[in-house]
């Protein structure tokens, strides 16, 4: 008896697909992580905050690396120029500028020596594994999945505003100039997430494409959550 293959599921409409992507961020983004909740409530000690700054910098300094990997997958000069701007946003157009430099200044404002950040010998193993996992994801997966993973930026601007308010209110011992990274990411995150979302909505034509994009964004949320798990569970000994 011949049996017909089951019909492929219909793709979601653009509206439903976008809603599903946004729901991932709402449910799984690290704004819900207990460590971030304590940070924004003013409950972190100076040592805990410095531990986060040191370990998060390991992620920050790899952002241009993952963006270079994504850029290499893009098939038009227009798209590559658009994505290359992200690398410059973090590396800066010249020495002393860009997001990585602003994070180094955040560390200095919080009492973390710049050289300690650059050496990275205090980075926790769990943080290294999370960052390596994200870099390899961007290296090995399709352009659709890699770009979809960047859509955590949909949730980032609101988190940055919350963080600025929390630092100003609860951590006045950190010099105000150190918050420049957070301030810059409000506008950059809105721009970058809009560009990436437009690409994902355009590229994902089948239900399978859409589901892979949603899975890519879930993976990125897991990376950020795992990073904070490692920081939250570490004690003074791990940071010596």
C-alpha positions in Angstrom: 0.0 0.0 0.0 1.4 3.3 -1.1 1.4 6.1 1.5 1.8 9.7 0.7 4.4 11.7 2.7 2.9 14.0 5.3 2.5 17.5 3.9 5.1 20.0 5.1 3.8 22.5 7.7 2.9 25.9 6.4 5.3 28.7 7.3 4.1 31.1 10.0 3.1 34.5 8.8 5.7 37.3 9.3 3.7 38.6 12.2 3.5 35.3 14.0 7.1 34.5 13.3 8.3 37.8 14.7 6.0 37.3 17.7 7.6 33.9 18.3 11.1 35.4 18.1 10.2 38.2 20.5 8.6 35.7 22.9 11.9 33.8 23.1 13.6 37.0 24.4 10.8 37.8 26.8 10.9 34.3 28.3 14.6 33.3 28.1 16.8 36.5 27.9 19.1 36.9 30.8 17.2 39.9 32.2 15.4 37.3 34.2 18.6 35.6 35.6 18.9 35.8 39.4 22.3 37.5 39.1 21.0 40.3 36.9 17.9 40.7 39.2 20.3 41.1 42.2 22.4 43.5 40.2 19.5 45.7 39.3 18.2 45.6 42.9 21.5 46.9 44.2 22.3 43.6 46.1 25.7 42.8 44.6 28.8 43.4 46.6 31.7 45.2 45.0 33.6 41.9 44.5 30.6 40.3 42.8 30.2 43.2 40.5 33.9 43.2 39.6 33.8 39.4 39.0 30.9 40.0 36.5 32.8 42.8 34.8 35.9 40.6 34.4 34.0 37.6 33.0 31.6 39.5 30.9 34.6 41.2 29.2 35.6 37.8 27.9 32.3 37.8 26.0 32.6 41.4 24.9 36.0 41.0 23.4 34.7 38.1 21.3 31.8 40.0 19.8 33.9 41.3 16.9 35.1 37.7 16.3 31.6 36.3 15.9 30.6 39.3 13.8 33.6 38.6 11.5 32.5 35.0 11.1 29.0 36.2 10.2 30.3 38.8 7.8 32.2 36.1 5.9 28.9 34.2 5.3 27.1 37.1 3.8 26.9 37.1 0.0 26.6 40.8 -1.0 28.8 43.9 -0.5 25.7 45.7 0.9 25.2 43.1 3.6 28.9 42.8 4.4 29.2 46.6 4.8 26.2 46.6 7.1 27.6 43.9 9.3 31.1 45.2 9.3 29.8 48.3 11.1 29.2 46.1 14.1 32.9 45.1 14.3 33.8 48.8 14.2 31.3 49.6 16.9 33.2 47.3 19.3 36.8 47.5 18.0 36.5 51.2 17.3 37.7 53.1 14.2 41.0 53.6 16.0 42.8 52.9 19.3 41.0 54.3 22.4 37.5 54.1 20.8 34.7 51.5 20.6 32.7 49.2 22.8 35.7 47.1 24.0 37.5 50.3 25.1 34.4 51.5 26.9 34.1 48.2 28.8 37.8 48.5 29.8 36.9 51.9 31.2 33.9 50.4 33.0 36.4 48.1 34.7 38.7 50.9 35.7 35.7 52.9 37.0 34.8 49.9 39.2 38.4 49.4 40.4 39.5 46.6 38.0 42.9 47.0 36.6 42.9 47.2 32.8 45.7 44.7 32.5 43.8 42.2 34.5 40.9 42.4 32.1 43.2 42.1 29.1 45.1 39.1 30.5 41.9 37.2 31.0 43.5 34.7 33.4 40.7 35.2 35.9 38.0 34.2 33.5 35.9 31.3 34.8 35.9 27.9 32.9 32.1 28.0 32.5 32.4 31.5 30.9 35.0 30.3 28.5 32.9 27.3 27.5 29.8 29.5 26.9 31.7 32.0 24.7 33.5 29.2 22.8 30.1 27.6 22.2 28.7 30.8 20.7 31.8 31.4 18.5 31.6 27.9 17.1 27.9 28.3 16.5 28.5 31.4 14.4 31.4 29.6 12.6 29.5 26.4 11.8 25.8 27.2 11.4 24.0 28.9 8.5 23.9 32.7 8.1 20.2 32.5 9.0 20.9 30.8 12.3 23.9 33.0 13.2 22.0 36.2 12.5 19.0 34.9 14.4 21.2 34.2 17.4 22.1 37.9 17.5 18.4 38.8 18.0 19.0 38.9 21.8 19.6 42.6 20.8 15.8 42.9 20.6 15.8 42.8 24.4 19.1 44.6 25.0 18.1 48.3 24.9 15.6 48.0 27.7 18.1 46.0 29.8 20.7 48.8 29.2 18.3 51.4 30.4 17.5 49.3 33.5 21.2 48.8 34.1 22.1 52.5 33.8 19.4 53.4 36.4 20.5 50.6 38.7 24.2 51.6 38.6 23.4 55.3 39.2 21.1 54.5 42.1 22.8 51.6 43.8 26.5 51.7 42.9 27.5 55.4 43.1 31.1 54.3 43.9 31.5 53.5 40.2 32.5 56.6 38.3 29.8 57.9 36.0 32.1 57.9 33.0 32.2 54.1 33.3 28.6 53.7 32.2 29.4 54.9 28.6 29.2 51.4 27.3 25.6 50.9 28.5 24.6 54.3 27.2 26.0 53.6 23.7 24.3 50.2 23.4 20.7 51.6 23.8 20.7 53.2 20.3 23.1 50.6 18.7 21.0 47.7 20.0 17.8 49.2 18.5 19.5 49.7 15.1 21.2 46.4 15.0 18.2 44.4 16.1 16.0 46.0 13.5 18.5 45.2 10.7 19.0 41.6 11.9 15.2 41.0 12.3 14.6 42.2 8.8 17.1 39.7 7.5 15.7 36.8 9.5 12.1 37.6 8.4 13.2 37.8 4.8 15.5 34.7 4.7 13.3 32.3 6.7 10.9 31.2 3.9 9.9 27.7 5.2 8.6 26.5 8.5 11.9 24.6 8.9 13.9 27.8 8.4 11.7 29.6 10.9 12.1 26.9 13.5 15.9 26.9 13.0 15.9 30.7 13.5 13.9 30.4 16.7 16.3 27.6 17.9 19.3 29.8 17.2 17.9 32.6 19.3 17.1 30.1 22.1 20.7 28.9 21.9 22.1 32.4 22.3 19.8 33.0 25.3 21.3 29.8 26.8 24.8 31.1 26.2 24.1 34.3 28.1 22.3 32.5 30.9 25.2 30.0 31.2 27.7 32.8 31.5 25.8 34.3 34.4 25.3 30.9 36.0 29.1 30.6 36.1 29.6 34.1 37.6 26.8 33.6 40.1 28.1 30.3 41.5 31.8 31.3 41.6 33.3 32.1 45.0 36.4 34.1 45.9 38.7 31.1 45.3 37.7 30.8 41.6 38.7 34.4 41.1 42.1 34.3 42.8 
